[in-house]
Amino acid sequence: MIFNQNNNPKILVIGDLMIDNYLWGSSDRISPEAPVPVVNINRESIVLGGAGNVINNLNALGAKVDVISVIGVCETSQKLKELLTDIKIDTKYLIIQKDRITSKKSRIISSQQQVVRYDLECTDEINNFSQTSIIKSFKSIILNYDVILLSDYGKGLFTFSLTQKLISIANKNNKKVLIDPKGLDYSKYTGAYLLTPNKKEAGEATHSIINDDKSLSNAIQTLKKNYQLNVSLITLSGQGVAVFDKKLRIHPTASKEIFDVTGAGDTVLASLGFALSCNKDIDDA
């Protein structure tokens, strides 16, 4: 473990929880009903997705993790709680909203190739009762944690009002808030310690095209100024990570051949949160 000054930092994750369901099989014929492959399923795997992937990353790094989220009353919600319990994550801060369902993303994969994905979810904003319950829990436990991570998947959890209240409460208690953002308008994230957009997302949020060092520098400074961030950060895929506080630095990475980039943003958020909670500075993180 490279960050061993604080062996088990305590980190709170607030975010959109979901389940990723994979149906694995093979296909050797086309359906007579439509021009689509017939996939014979021989294996199924069910794992935590969304903010649950952030939790999995933190758990693997050795952090003590708690989670606040809103789930529904459905079979997926029950399975989600079982998956969290399996990795010893307490589910007592999960708020149940009866008119919601928990997101489940199912993928059919034939010979290592994804054929189709189908989603069952609710993306409406959570109701006022759920928002009030989150704030109440957050206020009562915030001092227990080293860092707060917000994992926004755009599923209705992070309303403008709720997000701003969470950031305000954290700042008043001198807790860093790191956010994996979603959407084109980042105004609800104003005042966070840092955001973790990739190059495409940062370009969309700043209404620019990031294609060279100058456009990167302009975008990363615009994010910091517009949203009052302590640190501005943009991930650059195989080129590494760009960081700006008082000056721009680009930390390179060694690219590897990979099968699937899904969850890369979750890993960045978890890794930065873990490192900062171990009192590393942003460059070490």
Sequence and secondary structure as in RCSB ss.txt:
>XXXX:A:sequence
MIFNQNNNPKILVIGDLMIDNYLWGSSDRISPEAPVPVVNINRESIVLGGAGNVINNLNALGAKVDVISVIGVCE
TSQKLKELLTDIKIDTKYLIIQKDRITSKKSRIISSQQQVVRYDLECTDEINNFSQTSIIKSFKSIILNYDVILL
SDYGKGLFTFSLTQKLISIANKNNKKVLIDPKGLDYSKYTGAYLLTPNKKEAGEATHSIINDDKSLSNAIQTLKK
NYQLNVSLITLSGQGVAVFDKKLRIHPTASKEIFDVTGAGDTVLASLGFALSCNKDIDDA
>XXXX:A:secstr
    SSSS EEEEEE EEEEEEEEEE  SB SSSSSB  EEEEEEEEEEEHHHHHHHHHHHT EEEEEEEE SSH
HHHHHHHHHHHTT   TTEEE TT   EEEEEEEETTEEEEEEEE   S   HHHHHHHHHHHHHHGGG SEEEE
E  SSSS  HHHHHHHHHHHHHTT EEEEE  SS  GGGTT SEE  BHHHHHHHTT    SHHHHHHHHHHHHH
HTT SSEEEE GGG EEEESSSEEEE       S  TTHHHHHHHHHHHHHHTT  TTT 
